[in-house]
Amino acid sequence: MNHFNADVPKISSLIEKNCQLDISIENEGSYKLFEHETSNGSSICLYDVFFEKQFSDRRVTSPMLQVCVMMEGSGVSYLEGCTAPITYLPGHMFLFFSTRSLEATHSSPAMMPMKLVELRFDVSYGNNIFPDILGALKKDAFLFCDDSDEGVWLARFPTPTSIRCLVEEMHSKQIETASDRFWLEAKSVEILSTTTKMLEKQVNLNRQAPVELTRRERKAIHQVYDLLLSSLETEWTIRQLARKAGINDNKLKRGFKSIFGTSVYACLQQHRMTKAAEALRHSQESITMIALDVGYSSPAHFAKIFKRYFGMTPRAYRAQN
């Protein structure tokens, strides 16, 4: 990241007004961030971080609505009210809504780049909307944690192309003037609006065409998802994936859509593009080799799909980043 006007020398600068942090880190590493608090109490944080040693923190958050979009990096969090650890993955986003203060701990491994956008909105934004939406997703894999009796919801899902493009814009924009900050606020509201529409669409799909899945079928579909991510270079067919999962083609297609909110092939293409973008930013590998690495034998076809996702050719994207 080389467009922000804030070079942050100490990690203690990560402390925000609505959090109390207890941070433990052996080596500061290198990072930049941009933080902006709006007039209505919302905050926008853009992170581009590299830690040489393991990073961990503990924070107590106030009631809030939070949207986090992970572009690069990984980590694990333990959230009060969630029985299972929360795994952060590149190409995924998280919607967190809490009507009460709670404690969370987070850790990231050493030698890990982290690039993300974190948007925090006043709890009033979500009070009349998100309990109903997230409550309707109780049986859906979107909803990672539901402690609704205690006022806590957490949803995790693959980042759609529209939101990924917005985040890329936010990270590449030079923020210097008041108009730049208004632009940034507008983008953050657009991300929240797009997220809300996406969840509403998923709720409607579930109501219109519910897919009954056994626990074994759900597990099998999650295994297909993991397989896609671990072998992006492979040209899978639905039949091959269904056989590996031990379910029929139709159940795989409808079940995958129900759980992840996207088709098998759209999901595969999205993660291929995410990996290609990371390679363009962090390696000197040729564009042809990157195309082959993510499953495209034709560099021209790869460039066409990439431009559709990011609004520019792979060559232009590498030059800009």
C-alpha positions in Angstrom: 0.0 0.0 0.0 1.6 3.3 -1.0 -1.2 5.7 -1.4 -2.2 6.4 2.3 -1.0 9.5 4.0 -0.6 7.8 7.4 2.6 5.8 8.2 2.0 4.3 11.6 5.2 3.6 13.6 3.7 1.8 16.6 1.1 -0.9 16.9 -0.4 0.9 19.9 -2.0 3.2 17.3 -4.4 0.4 16.5 -6.3 1.2 19.7 -9.6 2.7 18.8 -12.1 4.7 20.8 -14.6 1.8 21.1 -12.1 -0.9 22.0 -9.8 -1.7 24.9 -6.9 -3.8 23.6 -4.3 -5.9 25.3 -1.7 -6.6 22.6 1.2 -9.0 22.7 3.7 -9.0 19.8 7.4 -9.9 19.7 8.3 -7.9 16.6 6.5 -4.8 15.2 7.0 -5.8 11.6 6.0 -3.3 9.0 2.5 -1.9 8.2 0.5 1.1 7.2 -3.1 1.9 7.9 -5.6 4.6 7.4 -8.3 5.4 10.0 -11.2 7.7 9.6 -14.1 8.4 12.0 -17.2 9.9 10.4 -19.5 12.5 11.9 -22.1 9.9 12.8 -19.7 7.9 14.9 -18.9 5.2 12.3 -15.2 4.3 11.6 -13.3 3.1 8.5 -10.0 1.3 8.9 -7.9 0.2 6.0 -5.1 -2.2 7.0 -2.1 -3.4 5.0 0.1 -5.2 7.5 3.1 -7.5 7.7 4.1 -9.0 11.0 7.4 -10.8 11.2 6.5 -12.5 14.5 3.2 -13.9 15.7 0.6 -11.3 16.6 -2.1 -11.6 19.2 -4.5 -9.2 20.9 -7.4 -9.2 23.3 -10.2 -6.6 22.9 -13.4 -5.6 24.6 -15.8 -4.1 22.1 -18.8 -1.9 22.6 -22.1 -2.7 20.9 -21.7 -2.3 17.2 -22.3 -3.4 13.6 -19.0 -4.4 11.9 -18.2 -5.5 8.4 -14.7 -6.9 7.8 -13.5 -7.8 4.3 -10.3 -9.9 4.2 -8.2 -9.5 1.0 -5.1 -11.2 2.3 -3.9 -13.1 5.4 -5.4 -15.5 7.9 -5.9 -15.8 11.6 -8.1 -17.2 14.3 -10.4 -15.4 16.8 -12.3 -16.6 19.8 -15.4 -14.6 20.4 -17.4 -14.6 23.6 -20.7 -16.4 22.8 -19.2 -18.6 20.0 -18.3 -22.1 20.9 -16.0 -22.7 17.9 -13.0 -20.6 16.9 -13.5 -18.2 14.0 -11.0 -18.8 11.1 -10.3 -15.8 9.0 -9.6 -16.6 5.3 -8.6 -14.5 2.3 -11.5 -13.9 -0.1 -14.0 -13.9 2.7 -15.9 -11.3 4.6 -17.5 -11.2 8.1 -20.6 -9.4 9.4 -20.6 -9.0 13.2 -23.5 -7.5 15.1 -23.7 -7.2 18.8 -26.1 -5.3 21.1 -23.7 -5.7 24.1 -20.1 -5.4 25.0 -18.1 -8.6 24.7 -14.5 -9.9 24.7 -12.6 -11.3 21.8 -9.1 -12.6 21.3 -7.2 -12.8 17.9 -4.0 -14.3 16.7 -2.2 -14.3 13.4 0.9 -16.4 12.5 4.3 -15.1 11.8 5.4 -13.9 8.4 1.8 -13.2 7.4 0.7 -10.2 5.3 -2.8 -8.9 6.2 -4.8 -6.7 3.9 -8.4 -5.8 4.9 -11.0 -3.2 5.4 -12.8 -2.9 8.7 -16.0 -0.9 8.9 -17.7 -0.1 12.2 -21.2 1.4 12.4 -23.2 2.5 15.4 -25.4 -0.3 16.7 -28.5 1.6 15.7 -27.7 0.8 12.1 -28.4 -2.9 12.7 -31.0 -2.9 15.5 -34.0 -2.8 13.1 -32.5 -4.9 10.3 -29.9 -7.5 11.0 -31.6 -9.5 13.8 -34.3 -10.5 11.4 -32.0 -11.2 8.5 -29.5 -13.2 10.5 -32.2 -14.9 12.5 -33.6 -16.2 9.1 -30.2 -17.7 8.3 -30.1 -19.9 11.4 -29.8 -23.1 9.4 -27.5 -21.6 6.8 -23.7 -21.9 6.8 -23.6 -18.1 6.4 -24.4 -17.7 10.1 -21.2 -18.8 11.9 -22.4 -17.8 15.4 -25.9 -17.2 16.7 -26.2 -16.3 20.3 -29.3 -14.2 19.6 -30.6 -14.5 23.2 -27.5 -12.6 24.2 -27.6 -10.2 21.3 -24.6 -11.5 19.3 -24.5 -12.6 15.6 -21.6 -13.4 13.3 -21.9 -14.3 9.6 -19.1 -15.4 7.3 -19.3 -15.8 3.6 -17.2 -15.5 0.4 -16.7 -11.9 -0.7 -18.7 -11.1 -3.8 -17.0 -9.5 -6.8 -18.8 -6.2 -6.3 -17.6 -5.8 -2.7 -14.0 -6.9 -3.6 -13.8 -4.2 -6.3 -15.0 -1.6 -3.8 -12.3 -2.6 -1.3 -9.7 -2.5 -4.0 -10.8 1.0 -4.9 -10.6 2.1 -1.2 -7.1 0.7 -0.8 -5.8 2.3 -4.0 -7.4 5.7 -3.5 -5.2 8.5 -2.2 -7.0 10.0 0.8 -5.9 13.6 1.4 -8.8 16.0 1.2 -12.3 16.4 2.7 -13.9 15.3 -0.6 -11.7 12.2 -0.5 -13.0 11.4 3.0 -16.6 11.9 1.8 -15.9 9.5 -1.0 -14.5 7.0 1.5 -17.6 7.2 3.6 -19.8 6.7 0.6 -17.9 3.6 -0.3 -18.3 2.2 3.2 -22.1 2.7 3.1 -22.2 1.1 -0.4 -20.4 -2.0 1.1 -23.0 -2.2 3.9 -25.8 -1.8 1.4 -24.5 -4.4 -0.9 -24.0 -6.8 2.1 -27.5 -6.2 3.3 -28.9 -6.9 -0.2 -26.9 -10.1 -0.5 -28.1 -11.5 2.8 -31.7 -10.5 2.0 -31.4 -12.3 -1.4 -30.1 -15.4 0.5 -33.0 -15.3 2.9 -35.5 -15.1 0.0 -33.8 -18.0 -1.8 -34.0 -20.1 1.4 -37.7 -19.3 1.7 -38.6 -19.9 -1.9 -36.6 -23.1 -2.5 -35.4 -24.6 0.7 -32.8 -27.4 0.3 -33.0 -30.1 2.8 -29.5 -31.4 3.6 -28.5 -34.0 6.0 -25.5 -33.5 8.3 -23.4 -35.8 6.1 -24.4 -33.9 2.9 -23.5 -30.6 4.5 -20.1 -32.0 5.5 -19.6 -33.4 2.0 -20.4 -30.0 0.4 -18.0 -28.2 2.8 -15.3 -30.8 1.7 -16.0 -29.9 -1.9 -15.5 -26.3 -1.1 -12.1 -27.0 0.6 -11.1 -29.2 -2.4 -11.8 -26.3 -4.8 -9.7 -23.9 -2.7 -6.8 -26.4 -2.5 -6.7 -27.2 -6.2 -7.5 -24.0 -8.1 -5.5 -25.2 -11.1 -7.8 -28.2 -11.7 -10.6 -28.2 -14.2 -13.3 -29.9 -12.2 -16.7 -31.0 -13.5 -19.8 -31.2 -11.3 -19.9 -34.9 -11.8 -16.3 -35.4 -10.6 -16.9 -33.2 -7.5 -20.2 -35.0 -6.7 -18.6 -38.4 -6.9 -15.9 -37.3 -4.5 -18.5 -36.0 -2.2 -20.7 -39.1 -2.5 -23.8 -37.2 -3.4 -25.7 -36.6 -6.7 -25.0 -33.7 -9.1 -28.2 -31.9 -8.4 -27.9 -32.1 -4.6 -24.3 -30.7 -4.9 -25.3 -27.8 -7.1 -28.4 -26.8 -5.1 -26.8 -27.6 -1.7 -23.6 -25.6 -2.6 -25.8 -22.6 -3.6 -27.8 -22.8 -0.4 -24.8 -23.0 1.8 -22.4 -20.5 0.2 -24.8 -18.3 -1.7 -23.0 -18.8 -5.1 -22.6 -21.6 -7.6 -19.7 -24.0 -7.7 -18.1 -22.5 -10.7 -18.7 -18.9 -9.6 -17.0 -19.8 -6.3 -14.1 -21.4 -8.1 -13.6 -18.5 -10.4 -13.7 -16.0 -7.5 -11.0 -17.7 -5.6 -8.9 -18.1 -8.8 -9.1 -14.4 -9.3 -8.2 -13.7 -5.6 -5.1 -15.9 -5.8 -4.1 -14.4 -9.2 -4.4 -10.8 -7.7 -2.2 -11.8 -4.8 0.4 -13.3 -7.2 0.4 -10.1 -9.3 1.0 -8.0 -6.2 3.7 -10.2 -4.5 5.6 -12.1 -7.2 7.5 -11.4 -10.3 6.0 -14.5 -12.1 4.9 -13.9 -15.6 1.2 -13.3 -16.2 1.1 -16.4 -18.4 2.4 -18.6 -15.5 0.0 -17.0 -13.1 -2.8 -17.8 -15.4 -1.7 -21.4 -15.6 -1.3 -21.6 -11.8 -4.9 -20.7 -11.3 -6.4 -23.0 -14.0 -6.4 -20.9 -17.2 -4.6 -22.4 -20.2 -5.4 -19.3 -22.3 -3.8 -16.0 -21.0 -6.2 -14.0 -23.1 -9.2 -15.7 -21.5 -7.6 -15.2 -18.1 -7.1 -11.5 -18.8 -10.7 -11.1 -19.9 -12.1 -12.7 -16.7 -9.6 -10.7 -14.6 -10.7 -7.4 -16.1 -14.3 -8.3 -15.5 -13.5 -8.8 -11.8 -11.1 -5.9 -11.1 -11.9 -3.4 -13.9 -8.4 -3.6 -15.4 -6.1 -6.0 -17.1 -3.6 -8.1 -15.1 -0.7 -6.0 -16.4 -2.4 -2.7 -15.3 -3.3 -4.2 -11.9 0.3 -5.2 -11.3 1.6 -1.7 -12.3 -0.9 0.0 -10.0 -0.2 -2.3 -7.0 
